[in-house]
Amino acid sequence: MSQQSSCLLTVLDLVPFGQTGQDSRFFALRLTRPDWDGWRPGQFVMVRPVSFGLEIPWARPFGICHMTARHLICFFQVQGKGTQRMAALREGDKVRVWGPLGNGFAVEPETPTLLLAGGMGIAPFVGYVNQHPKPWNVAMLFGHREPLSCYPVDSINEHVPLDSLRETEPGDLDNLIFTLQERIRDNAEQKGLVLACGPLPFLKTVRRFALEYGARCQLSLENRMACGVGACLGCVTRTTETWPVPAKRGGLVQTCNHGPIFWADQIEL
């Protein structure tokens, strides 16, 4: 894991996705590159704009979308007071960032790898496909409700094949579940690797099929986090009897510093 640090970064730009103008709810926040030795796709950062002041005391956790030699990118959706304020950031504004935090997704270059993303769960896979040494062994299935233009699909599709299924009516959800089942079963038959990120109902479905077909599967949890370093105990997850540390089997572990990436058979959802 990379050494963690707190740094004050500068906003380079804030790019709206989907509907533009004041009605935009999806944004790519591009910041100056932090002085880190390295990072792994799947890790996250705690982000707190200086403009929050005393009004909003807590930082917000965001999965690292991508990082290059010049910048750090976080992708977010406006959902509450904090992200609404972040949508008002402008070039030159200062943002306090703590990271990189947590662990990252497994990377097995020779293994057929299936990426499963639900909604905003697509964000960490941008960096994953950009860094994967053999992207021809990787494919993605993306389930979403908002228009495809709201998400950074082009940044993924230029590296790996991406199939998308949009849920706009009840029958679409059944189709997504059936497709997830088929893709996970096929991957298990190839002795592949499944990586998933998305909302809890999506992850529960992925986990159920992964256990049913014996697929090797990692899940990225989106638990609410306040501190990001395991101090507040607000993001705990219950382990199973296959957890590697005997004393913690069947107990609770912090998602922020034991995850956010977990093997599907080692945790309960």
MILUMVO-511090 format. One line per 8 residues: for each residue x, y, z of N, C-alpha, C, O. Coordinates in steps of 0.05 Angstrom, whole numbers, padded with zeros to 5 digits, m for minus. Layout:
! residues N
X,Y,Z,X,Y,Z,X,Y,Z,X,Y,Z ~ ...
//
This chain:
! residues 269
00017,m00024,00000,00000,00000,00000,00017,00025,00000,00038,00025,00013 ~ 00009,00046,m00014,00025,00070,m00016,00024,00084,00011,00005,00081,00027 ~ 00045,00100,00016,00046,00117,00041,00024,00138,00039,00021,00152,00019 ~ 00009,00141,00061,m00013,00160,00061,m00002,00188,00068,00017,00191,00083 ~ m00015,00208,00056,m00007,00236,00063,m00031,00254,00059,m00050,00248,00044 ~ m00029,00277,00072,m00049,00298,00069,m00036,00321,00053,m00014,00330,00059 ~ m00050,00330,00032,m00038,00351,00016,m00059,00371,00007,m00083,00364,00004 ~ m00051,00395,00001,m00069,00416,m00009,m00065,00417,m00039,m00044,00425,m00048
m00086,00410,m00054,m00085,00410,m00083,m00101,00432,m00095,m00118,00444,m00082 ~ m00095,00438,m00120,m00109,00460,m00134,m00127,00449,m00155,m00120,00430,m00169 ~ m00151,00460,m00157,m00170,00452,m00177,m00160,00461,m00205,m00155,00484,m00209 ~ m00158,00442,m00223,m00151,00448,m00251,m00176,00454,m00267,m00177,00473,m00283 ~ m00196,00437,m00264,m00222,00442,m00277,m00242,00423,m00265,m00236,00404,m00252 ~ m00267,00429,m00271,m00290,00413,m00262,m00307,00409,m00287,m00321,00427,m00296 ~ m00307,00384,m00298,m00320,00379,m00323,m00347,00365,m00319,m00348,00344,m00307 ~ m00369,00378,m00328,m00395,00365,m00325,m00399,00343,m00345,m00390,00345,m00368
m00414,00322,m00337,m00421,00300,m00355,m00451,00300,m00358,m00466,00308,m00340 ~ m00461,00290,m00381,m00489,00288,m00385,m00500,00316,m00391,m00489,00331,m00406 ~ m00522,00322,m00377,m00534,00348,m00381,m00516,00370,m00371,m00508,00370,m00348 ~ m00510,00390,m00388,m00492,00411,m00380,m00507,00435,m00368,m00532,00436,m00368 ~ m00491,00454,m00358,m00504,00478,m00346,m00510,00474,m00316,m00498,00456,m00304 ~ m00528,00489,m00306,m00534,00488,m00277,m00548,00463,m00268,m00549,00457,m00244 ~ m00559,00448,m00287,m00573,00423,m00280,m00555,00399,m00280,m00565,00377,m00275 ~ m00529,00402,m00284,m00511,00379,m00284,m00509,00367,m00256,m00509,00381,m00236
m00508,00340,m00256,m00506,00326,m00230,m00481,00308,m00229,m00475,00296,m00208 ~ m00467,00305,m00251,m00444,00287,m00253,m00420,00304,m00262,m00422,00319,m00281 ~ m00398,00300,m00247,m00374,00317,m00252,m00348,00301,m00250,m00346,00283,m00233 ~ m00329,00308,m00266,m00301,00299,m00263,m00285,00322,m00251,m00282,00342,m00264 ~ m00275,00318,m00227,m00259,00339,m00214,m00230,00332,m00219,m00220,00311,m00210 ~ m00216,00350,m00232,m00187,00346,m00238,m00171,00364,m00221,m00173,00389,m00222 ~ m00153,00352,m00205,m00136,00366,m00186,m00107,00363,m00193,m00100,00344,m00208 ~ m00090,00381,m00184,m00061,00377,m00187,m00053,00351,m00174,m00065,00342,m00155
m00032,00339,m00185,m00024,00312,m00175,m00012,00313,m00147,00006,00329,m00142 ~ m00021,00297,m00129,m00009,00296,m00103,00018,00283,m00104,00025,00269,m00122 ~ 00034,00288,m00083,00062,00278,m00082,00062,00251,m00070,00071,00247,m00047 ~ 00051,00231,m00084,00050,00204,m00075,00071,00187,m00089,00079,00193,m00112 ~ 00081,00166,m00075,00099,00147,m00088,00084,00130,m00108,00096,00121,m00128 ~ 00058,00125,m00104,00043,00108,m00122,00014,00105,m00111,00008,00115,m00090 ~ m00002,00090,m00126,m00030,00085,m00118,m00039,00060,m00134,m00026,00052,m00152 ~ m00061,00049,m00125,m00073,00026,m00138,m00102,00031,m00144,m00117,00041,m00127
m00111,00025,m00169,m00140,00028,m00175,m00157,00013,m00155,m00152,m00011,m00149 ~ m00177,00026,m00145,m00194,00015,m00124,m00190,00030,m00097,m00207,00029,m00080 ~ m00167,00043,m00094,m00163,00059,m00070,m00180,00085,m00072,m00191,00091,m00092 ~ m00182,00098,m00049,m00198,00122,m00048,m00184,00145,m00034,m00162,00141,m00023 ~ m00196,00168,m00034,m00185,00192,m00021,m00207,00205,m00005,m00231,00202,m00011 ~ m00200,00220,00016,m00218,00237,00030,m00213,00265,00020,m00191,00275,00019 ~ m00235,00278,00011,m00233,00304,m00002,m00249,00325,00014,m00272,00321,00021 ~ m00235,00348,00019,m00249,00369,00034,m00240,00396,00022,m00218,00406,00028
m00257,00409,00006,m00250,00435,m00005,m00247,00455,00018,m00261,00454,00038 ~ m00228,00473,00016,m00223,00494,00036,m00249,00511,00039,m00254,00521,00061 ~ m00264,00513,00018,m00289,00530,00019,m00310,00518,00038,m00330,00532,00044 ~ m00307,00493,00046,m00326,00481,00065,m00327,00497,00091,m00348,00500,00104 ~ m00304,00508,00099,m00302,00524,00124,m00311,00507,00148,m00306,00483,00149 ~ m00324,00521,00167,m00334,00507,00191,m00362,00496,00186,m00372,00481,00203 ~ m00374,00504,00164,m00402,00496,00159,m00405,00466,00154,m00424,00453,00162 ~ m00385,00455,00139,m00385,00426,00133,m00359,00415,00144,m00338,00416,00130
m00359,00403,00168,m00334,00395,00181,m00321,00370,00168,m00296,00367,00169 ~ m00337,00352,00157,m00326,00326,00149,m00318,00326,00120,m00331,00338,00103 ~ m00296,00312,00114,m00287,00308,00087,m00306,00287,00074,m00322,00274,00088 ~ m00305,00285,00048,m00321,00265,00033,m00303,00244,00020,m00283,00251,00008 ~ m00311,00218,00021,m00294,00198,00009,m00301,00195,m00021,m00325,00194,m00028 ~ m00281,00192,m00037,m00285,00188,m00066,m00264,00167,m00076,m00241,00169,m00070 ~ m00274,00147,m00091,m00256,00129,m00104,m00239,00144,m00124,m00248,00163,m00137 ~ m00214,00137,m00126,m00196,00150,m00146,m00204,00140,m00173,m00203,00116,m00180
m00213,00159,m00190,m00221,00152,m00217,m00196,00146,m00234,m00195,00125,m00247 ~ m00177,00164,m00233,m00152,00160,m00248,m00132,00180,m00238,m00138,00201,m00227 ~ m00106,00173,m00241,m00085,00191,m00235,m00063,00189,m00256,m00055,00167,m00263 ~ m00054,00211,m00266,m00032,00212,m00286,m00008,00226,m00274,m00008,00233,m00250 ~ 00012,00230,m00291,00036,00244,m00281,00030,00273,m00274,00046,00286,m00261 ~ 00007,00284,m00284,00001,00312,m00280,m00023,00317,m00261,m00025,00339,m00249 ~ m00042,00298,m00259,m00066,00305,m00244,m00079,00280,m00232,m00074,00257,m00239 ~ m00097,00286,m00212,m00114,00267,m00199,m00143,00273,m00207,m00151,00296,m00206
m00158,00252,m00214,m00186,00256,m00222,m00204,00241,m00203,m00200,00217,m00198 ~ m00224,00254,m00193,m00246,00242,m00178,m00272,00247,m00193,m00277,00269,m00203 ~ m00289,00227,m00195,m00314,00229,m00209,m00336,00228,m00188,m00336,00209,m00172 ~ m00355,00247,m00188,m00375,00247,m00168,m00402,00255,m00179,m00405,00268,m00199 ~ m00423,00247,m00164,m00450,00255,m00170,m00461,00272,m00147,m00456,00266,m00124 ~ m00475,00293,m00154,m00486,00311,m00134,m00509,00297,m00120,m00529,00290,m00133 ~ m00507,00292,m00094,m00527,00278,m00079,m00535,00292,m00053,m00557,00287,m00043 ~ m00518,00309,m00043,m00524,00322,m00017,m00511,00349,m00016,m00501,00360,m00035
m00510,00359,00009,m00499,00386,00013,m00469,00388,00005,m00461,00408,m00007 ~ m00454,00368,00013,m00425,00369,00008,m00419,00369,m00022,m00404,00385,m00032 ~ m00431,00349,m00036,m00426,00348,m00065,m00438,00371,m00081,m00428,00378,m00102 ~ m00460,00382,m00070,m00471,00406,m00083,m00451,00429,m00081,m00448,00444,m00100 ~ m00438,00432,m00058,m00418,00453,m00055,m00393,00447,m00073,m00381,00465,m00084 ~ m00387,00421,m00076,m00364,00414,m00093,m00370,00421,m00122,m00351,00427,m00138 ~ m00395,00419,m00130,m00402,00426,m00158,m00398,00455,m00165,m00399,00463,m00188 ~ m00393,00471,m00144,m00388,00500,m00148,m00358,00506,m00149,m00351,00530,m00152
m00341,00486,m00147,m00312,00491,m00147,m00304,00502,m00175,m00316,00496,m00195 ~ m00283,00519,m00174,m00273,00532,m00198,m00243,00529,m00200,m00230,00524,m00180 ~ m00232,00533,m00223,m00204,00532,m00228,m00189,00550,m00208,m00196,00573,m00204 ~ m00169,00538,m00195,m00153,00554,m00176,m00161,00550,m00147,m00146,00557,m00129 ~ m00185,00539,m00142,m00194,00534,m00115,m00176,00513,m00102,m00164,00496,m00116 ~ m00175,00513,m00075,m00158,00494,m00061,m00175,00472,m00048,m00197,00477,m00038 ~ m00164,00448,m00048,m00177,00425,m00037,m00158,00408,m00021,m00136,00402,m00031 ~ m00165,00402,00003,m00149,00384,00020,m00155,00355,00014,m00179,00347,00014
m00135,00339,00008,m00138,00311,00000,m00121,00294,00018,m00097,00300,00021 ~ m00132,00273,00029,m00118,00253,00045,m00119,00226,00031,m00141,00216,00025 ~ m00095,00215,00026,m00095,00189,00013,m00067,00181,00004,m00048,00194,00012 ~ m00065,00160,m00012,m00087,00142,m00020,m00094,00123,00003,m00076,00114,00018 ~ m00119,00117,00006,m00129,00101,00028,m00140,00074,00018,m00149,00072,m00005 ~ m00140,00055,00037,m00152,00029,00031,m00134,00012,00012,m00110,00019,00008 ~ m00145,m00010,00003,m00130,m00028,m00015,m00140,m00025,m00044,m00159,m00009,m00049 ~ m00129,m00039,m00062,m00137,m00038,m00090,m00147,m00064,m00101,m00145,m00085,m00088
m00157,m00063,m00125,m00166,m00087,m00139,m00143,m00105,m00146,m00120,m00096,m00151 ~ m00148,m00131,m00147,m00128,m00150,m00157,m00123,m00145,m00187,m00142,m00140,m00202 ~ m00098,m00148,m00195,m00091,m00146,m00223,m00076,m00172,m00231,m00055,m00177,m00220 ~ m00088,m00188,m00248,m00077,m00213,m00257,m00076,m00213,m00287,m00095,m00220,m00300 ~ m00054,m00203,m00299,m00052,m00198,m00328,m00061,m00221,m00345,m00073,m00216,m00366 ~ m00055,m00246,m00338,m00061,m00269,m00355,m00089,m00280,m00351,m00097,m00298,m00365 ~ m00104,m00270,m00331,m00130,m00281,m00324,m00152,m00266,m00337,m00153,m00241,m00336 ~ m00171,m00280,m00349,m00195,m00266,m00360,m00209,m00251,m00337,m00217,m00263,m00317
m00212,m00225,m00340,m00222,m00208,m00319,m00248,m00194,m00327,m00248,m00181,m00348 ~ m00269,m00198,m00312,m00295,m00186,m00317,m00300,m00163,m00297,m00300,m00168,m00273 ~ m00303,m00139,m00308,m00310,m00116,m00291,m00340,m00112,m00291,m00352,m00111,m00312 ~ m00352,m00110,m00268,m00381,m00106,m00265,m00385,m00080,m00250,m00377,m00077,m00227 ~ m00398,m00061,m00263,m00402,m00035,m00251,m00431,m00028,m00251,m00446,m00033,m00270 ~ m00441,m00017,m00228,m00468,m00007,m00226,m00468,00023,m00221,m00458,00031,m00200 ~ m00478,00039,m00239,m00480,00068,m00235,m00453,00080,m00230,m00434,00077,m00246 ~ m00450,00095,m00207,m00425,00108,m00201,m00402,00089,m00195,m00379,00098,m00193
m00408,00063,m00193,m00387,00043,m00190,m00369,00041,m00213,m00349,00026,m00212 ~ m00374,00055,m00235,m00356,00054,m00258,m00331,00070,m00253,m00310,00064,m00266 ~ m00331,00089,m00235,m00309,00108,m00231,m00281,00095,m00227,m00263,00102,m00242 ~ m00278,00076,m00208,m00251,00066,m00204,m00240,00049,m00227,m00216,00044,m00228 ~ m00258,00040,m00245,m00249,00023,m00267,m00235,00039,m00289,m00223,00027,m00307 ~ m00238,00066,m00289,m00224,00082,m00309,m00194,00079,m00305,m00179,00073,m00324 ~ m00185,00082,m00280,m00157,00078,m00274,m00148,00049,m00278,m00126,00044,m00286 ~ m00166,00030,m00272,m00159,00002,m00274,m00152,m00006,m00302,m00132,m00018,m00307
m00169,00002,m00321,m00164,m00006,m00349,m00141,00009,m00361,m00128,m00001,m00379 ~ m00136,00033,m00351,m00113,00049,m00361,m00087,00037,m00352,m00067,00039,m00366 ~ m00087,00024,m00328,m00062,00013,m00318,m00058,m00017,m00323,m00036,m00027,m00320 ~ m00079,m00030,m00332,m00077,m00059,m00335,m00057,m00066,m00357,m00059,m00055,m00379 ~ m00038,m00083,m00351,m00017,m00089,m00371,m00026,m00104,m00396,m00014,m00103,m00417 ~ m00049,m00119,m00393,m00059,m00134,m00416,m00090,m00130,m00418,m00105,m00149,m00412 ~ m00098,m00107,m00427,m00127,m00100,m00427,m00143,m00118,m00445,m00168,m00119,m00443 ~ m00131,m00132,m00464,m00146,m00150,m00481,m00157,m00174,m00466,m00174,m00189,m00476
m00149,m00178,m00441,m00160,m00199,m00424,m00182,m00188,m00406,m00191,m00202,m00388 ~ m00191,m00163,m00410,m00210,m00150,m00393,m00235,m00142,m00409,m00232,m00134,m00432 ~ m00258,m00145,m00396,m00283,m00136,m00408,m00301,m00125,m00386,m00297,m00132,m00363 ~ m00320,m00108,m00393,m00337,m00095,m00374,m00367,m00098,m00381,m00374,m00096,m00404 ~ m00383,m00102,m00360,m00412,m00100,m00362,m00421,m00077,m00343,m00414,m00077,m00320 ~ m00436,m00058,m00354,m00443,m00034,m00339,m00473,m00031,m00338,m00486,m00028,m00359 ~ m00484,m00031,m00314,m00513,m00026,m00310,m00517,00002,m00299,m00503,00010,m00280 ~ m00536,00016,m00310,m00540,00044,m00301,m00569,00053,m00306,m00583,00040,m00321
m00577,00074,m00292,m00603,00086,m00295,m00603,00112,m00310,m00622,00117,m00326 ~ m00583,00128,m00306,m00581,00154,m00320,m00571,00149,m00349,m00560,00128,m00354 ~ m00574,00169,m00367,m00563,00166,m00394,m00533,00159,m00394,m00519,00168,m00376 ~ m00524,00145,m00413,m00497,00136,m00415,m00477,00160,m00415,m00455,00158,m00405 ~ m00486,00183,m00425,m00469,00206,m00427,m00462,00218,m00400,m00444,00235,m00397 ~ m00476,00208,m00378,m00470,00218,m00351,m00445,00205,m00339,m00436,00213,m00318 ~ m00435,00185,m00352,m00413,00169,m00340,m00388,00169,m00358,m00390,00174,m00382 ~ m00365,00164,m00347,m00340,00165,m00362,m00335,00139,m00378,m00314,00126,m00376
m00354,00131,m00395,m00352,00106,m00409,m00331,00107,m00431,m00318,00087,m00437 ~ m00327,00130,m00443,m00308,00132,m00465,m00279,00126,m00455,m00263,00115,m00470 ~ m00273,00134,m00431,m00247,00130,m00419,m00241,00100,m00415,m00218,00092,m00412 ~ m00262,00084,m00413,m00260,00055,m00410,m00261,00041,m00437,m00245,00023,m00442 ~ m00281,00049,m00453,m00286,00035,m00478,m00262,00037,m00498,m00260,00021,m00516 ~ m00245,00057,m00494,m00222,00059,m00512,m00200,00039,m00505,m00181,00036,m00520 ~ m00203,00026,m00482,m00184,00006,m00474,m00195,m00023,m00474,m00181,m00042,m00481 ~ m00220,m00026,m00465,m00232,m00053,m00463,m00261,m00052,m00474,m00273,m00030,m00474
m00272,m00075,m00483,m00300,m00075,m00492,m00319,m00070,m00469,m00315,m00082,m00447 ~ m00339,m00054,m00474,m00358,m00047,m00453,m00386,m00051,m00463,m00394,m00039,m00483 ~ m00401,m00068,m00449,m00430,m00072,m00455,m00446,m00058,m00433,m00440,m00061,m00410 ~ m00466,m00042,m00441,m00482,m00027,m00422,m00511,m00035,m00424,m00522,m00040,m00445 ~ m00524,m00035,m00400,m00552,m00041,m00398,m00565,m00020,m00381,m00557,m00016,m00358 ~ m00583,m00005,m00392,m00596,00017,m00377,m00623,00008,m00366,m00639,m00005,m00380 ~ m00628,00015,m00341,m00653,00007,m00327,m00672,00031,m00328,m00668,00051,m00314 ~ m00692,00029,m00345,m00712,00050,m00346,m00740,00040,m00340,m00758,00056,m00335
m00744,00014,m00340,m00770,00002,m00333,m00765,m00024,m00320,m00743,m00035,m00321 ~ m00785,m00035,m00305,m00781,m00059,m00289,m00768,m00083,m00303,m00751,m00096,m00291 ~ m00775,m00088,m00328,m00764,m00110,m00342,m00734,m00108,m00347,m00720,m00128,m00350 ~ m00724,m00083,m00347,m00695,m00079,m00351,m00678,m00090,m00328,m00656,m00100,m00332 ~ m00689,m00088,m00304,m00674,m00099,m00281,m00672,m00130,m00283,m00650,m00141,m00277 ~ m00693,m00143,m00291,m00692,m00172,m00295,m00671,m00179,m00316,m00656,m00199,m00313 ~ m00669,m00163,m00337,m00650,m00168,m00358,m00621,m00165,m00348,m00604,m00180,m00355 ~ m00617,m00145,m00332,m00591,m00140,m00320,m00583,m00163,m00302,m00560,m00173,m00304
m00601,m00172,m00285,m00595,m00195,m00267,m00588,m00220,m00283,m00569,m00234,m00276 ~ m00604,m00226,m00303,m00599,m00249,m00320,m00572,m00247,m00334,m00557,m00267,m00335 ~ m00565,m00223,m00344,m00540,m00220,m00357,m00516,m00222,m00338,m00496,m00234,m00345 ~ m00519,m00211,m00314,m00499,m00215,m00293,m00494,m00244,m00288,m00471,m00253,m00286 ~ m00516,m00259,m00285,m00513,m00288,m00280,m00498,m00302,m00302,m00480,m00318,m00296 ~ m00505,m00296,m00326,m00491,m00309,m00349,m00462,m00302,m00350,m00445,m00320,m00354 ~ m00456,m00277,m00347,m00428,m00268,m00349,m00411,m00279,m00326,m00388,m00286,m00331 ~ m00422,m00280,m00302,m00407,m00290,m00279,m00402,m00320,m00283,m00381,m00331,m00277
m00423,m00335,m00292,m00420,m00363,m00296,m00399,m00369,m00317,m00382,m00387,m00314 ~ m00399,m00354,m00339,m00380,m00358,m00361,m00351,m00352,m00351,m00333,m00367,m00357 ~ m00349,m00331,m00335,m00322,m00324,m00324,m00312,m00346,m00305,m00288,m00352,m00306 ~ m00330,m00357,m00289,m00322,m00378,m00270,m00313,m00403,m00286,m00293,m00416,m00277 ~ m00326,m00409,m00308,m00317,m00432,m00324,m00290,m00428,m00336,m00275,m00447,m00341 ~ m00282,m00403,m00341,m00256,m00396,m00351,m00235,m00393,m00329,m00211,m00387,m00334 ~ m00243,m00398,m00304,m00226,m00394,m00281,m00215,m00366,m00280,m00192,m00361,m00275 ~ m00233,m00347,m00285,m00226,m00319,m00287,m00229,m00304,m00261,m00230,m00316,m00239
m00229,m00278,m00263,m00231,m00260,m00240,m00253,m00240,m00245,m00256,m00229,m00267 ~ m00270,m00236,m00225,m00292,m00217,m00226,m00287,m00195,m00207,m00282,m00200,m00183 ~ m00289,m00170,m00216,m00286,m00146,m00199,m00311,m00130,m00201,m00320,m00123,m00224 ~ m00323,m00122,m00179,m00349,m00108,m00180,m00349,m00083,m00161,m00337,m00084,m00140 ~ m00362,m00062,m00171,m00366,m00038,m00155,m00393,m00026,m00162,m00400,m00024,m00185 ~ m00408,m00018,m00141,m00434,m00007,m00146,m00450,m00006,m00121,m00439,m00011,m00099 ~ m00476,00000,m00122,m00493,00002,m00098,m00497,m00026,m00086,m00492,m00046,m00099 ~ m00506,m00026,m00061,m00508,m00051,m00046,m00526,m00072,m00059,m00517,m00095,m00060
m00549,m00066,m00069,m00565,m00087,m00082,m00551,m00100,m00106,m00553,m00124,m00110 ~ m00536,m00083,m00120,m00520,m00093,m00143,m00499,m00113,m00133,m00495,m00134,m00144 ~ m00484,m00105,m00112,m00463,m00122,m00101,m00474,m00147,m00089,m00461,m00168,m00091 ~ m00498,m00146,m00077,m00510,m00170,m00066,m00516,m00190,m00088,m00512,m00214,m00084 ~ m00526,m00180,m00110,m00532,m00198,m00133,m00506,m00210,m00144,m00505,m00234,m00149 ~ m00485,m00194,m00147,m00460,m00204,m00157,m00449,m00225,m00138,m00439,m00246,m00147 ~ m00449,m00220,m00112,m00438,m00238,m00093,m00454,m00265,m00093,m00441,m00286,m00092 ~ m00480,m00264,m00096,m00496,m00288,m00096,m00488,m00306,m00119,m00485,m00330,m00116
m00485,m00294,m00143,m00478,m00311,m00166,m00449,m00320,m00165,m00443,m00342,m00174 ~ m00432,m00303,m00154,m00404,m00311,m00151,m00401,m00335,m00133,m00386,m00354,m00140 ~ m00415,m00335,m00111,m00414,m00358,m00093,m00427,m00383,m00105,m00418,m00405,m00101 ~ m00449,m00378,m00120,m00463,m00401,m00132,m00446,m00415,m00153,m00446,m00440,m00154 ~ m00431,m00400,m00169,m00415,m00412,m00190,m00385,m00415,m00183,m00370,m00424,m00200 ~ m00378,m00408,m00159,m00350,m00411,m00151,m00331,m00392,m00165,m00308,m00398,m00169 ~ m00341,m00368,m00172,m00324,m00348,m00185,m00307,m00334,m00164,m00316,m00327,m00142 ~ m00282,m00329,m00171,m00265,m00313,m00155,m00273,m00284,m00159,m00271,m00273,m00181
m00282,m00271,m00137,m00295,m00245,m00140,m00287,m00226,m00118,m00286,m00233,m00095 ~ m00280,m00201,m00126,m00275,m00180,m00107,m00297,m00159,m00110,m00306,m00152,m00132 ~ m00305,m00148,m00086,m00326,m00127,m00085,m00315,m00102,m00073,m00300,m00103,m00054 ~ m00321,m00079,m00085,m00314,m00053,m00074,m00338,m00041,m00060,m00358,m00035,m00073 ~ m00337,m00039,m00034,m00360,m00029,m00019,m00361,00001,m00018,m00340,00015,m00018 ~ m00385,00012,m00018,m00389,00041,m00017,m00401,00050,00010,m00418,00067,00011 ~ m00391,00038,00031,m00401,00045,00058,m00396,00074,00064,m00376,00086,00055 ~ m00414,00086,00080,m00409,00114,00088,m00384,00115,00106,m00380,00099,00124
m00367,00135,00101,m00342,00138,00116,m00340,00167,00125,m00346,00186,00111 ~ m00331,00170,00150,m00327,00197,00161,m00298,00204,00163,m00289,00225,00154 ~ m00282,00185,00174,m00254,00192,00178,m00236,00180,00156,m00216,00193,00148 ~ m00242,00156,00146,m00227,00144,00125,m00203,00128,00135,m00188,00116,00119 ~ m00197,00128,00161,m00173,00115,00171,m00179,00095,00193,m00161,00086,00207 ~ m00205,00088,00197,m00211,00067,00217,m00215,00076,00245,m00218,00059,00263 ~ m00216,00102,00250,m00218,00112,00277,m00247,00115,00287,m00252,00111,00311 ~ m00266,00120,00269,m00293,00127,00278,m00312,00103,00279,m00333,00104,00290
m00304,00080,00267,m00320,00056,00267,m00347,00059,00254,m00366,00045,00262 ~ m00349,00078,00236,m00375,00083,00223,m00380,00068,00197,m00401,00071,00185 ~ m00361,00051,00189,m00363,00039,00162,m00358,00008,00164,m00348,m00004,00145 ~ m00366,m00004,00187,m00358,m00032,00191,m00374,m00051,00173,m00396,m00046,00165 ~ m00361,m00074,00168,m00371,m00096,00152,m00367,m00122,00167,m00346,m00126,00179 ~ m00386,m00140,00166,m00383,m00165,00180,m00369,m00186,00162,m00375,m00188,00139 ~ m00351,m00200,00175,m00335,m00221,00160,m00348,m00248,00162,m00366,m00252,00179 ~ m00339,m00266,00146,m00349,m00294,00146,m00327,m00312,00159,m00306,m00302,00168
m00332,m00337,00159,m00313,m00356,00171,m00289,m00361,00154,m00270,m00374,00162 ~ m00288,m00349,00129,m00265,m00352,00112,m00246,m00328,00114,m00226,m00327,00100 ~ m00252,m00309,00132,m00235,m00286,00136,m00207,m00296,00145,m00205,m00313,00162 ~ m00186,m00284,00134,m00159,m00295,00139,m00149,m00293,00167,m00131,m00308,00175 ~ m00160,m00274,00183,m00151,m00271,00211,m00171,m00285,00229,m00194,m00275,00232 ~ m00163,m00307,00242,m00183,m00323,00258,m00198,m00306,00279,m00222,m00310,00283 ~ m00184,m00287,00292,m00197,m00272,00313,m00219,m00254,00303,m00236,m00245,00318 ~ m00219,m00248,00277,m00239,m00230,00265,m00261,m00244,00250,m00279,m00231,00239
m00260,m00271,00250,m00280,m00286,00235,m00308,m00283,00248,m00311,m00288,00272 ~ m00327,m00275,00232,m00354,m00270,00242,m00357,m00244,00257,m00378,m00238,00268 ~ m00336,m00228,00257,m00336,m00202,00271,m00338,m00179,00252,m00345,m00183,00228 ~ m00333,m00155,00262,m00335,m00131,00246,m00308,m00120,00240,m00290,m00119,00258 ~ m00304,m00110,00216,m00279,m00097,00208,m00286,m00071,00194,m00307,m00068,00182 ~ m00268,m00051,00196,m00273,m00026,00183,m00269,m00028,00153,m00249,m00040,00144 ~ m00288,m00018,00138,m00286,m00019,00109,m00263,m00001,00099,m00250,m00008,00079 ~ m00258,00021,00112,m00239,00040,00102,m00210,00030,00103,m00195,00034,00084
m00203,00015,00124,m00175,00006,00125,m00171,m00024,00122,m00148,m00033,00120 ~ m00193,m00039,00120,m00191,m00068,00113,m00200,m00071,00084,m00195,m00092,00072 ~ m00213,m00052,00073,m00223,m00052,00045,m00213,m00027,00031,m00190,m00019,00036 ~ m00229,m00015,00014,m00257,m00021,00009,m00261,m00045,m00009,m00284,m00053,m00015 ~ m00238,m00058,m00017,m00240,m00082,m00034,m00239,m00107,m00017,m00220,m00110,m00001 ~ m00259,m00124,m00020,m00260,m00149,m00005,m00265,m00172,m00024,m00279,m00169,m00044 ~ m00255,m00196,m00017,m00263,m00220,m00031,m00291,m00227,m00023,m00298,m00226,00000 ~ m00307,m00234,m00043,m00336,m00237,m00038,m00343,m00258,m00017,m00363,m00255,m00003
m00326,m00279,m00015,m00332,m00301,00004,m00324,m00294,00032,m00328,m00310,00051 ~ m00310,m00271,00036,m00299,m00265,00063,m00316,m00245,00078,m00310,m00238,00101 ~ m00338,m00234,00066,m00354,m00215,00080,m00384,m00221,00075,m00391,m00235,00056 ~ m00400,m00211,00093,m00430,m00213,00091,m00440,m00187,00080,m00428,m00165,00085 ~ m00461,m00188,00064,m00474,m00163,00055,m00503,m00163,00063,m00517,m00144,00057
//
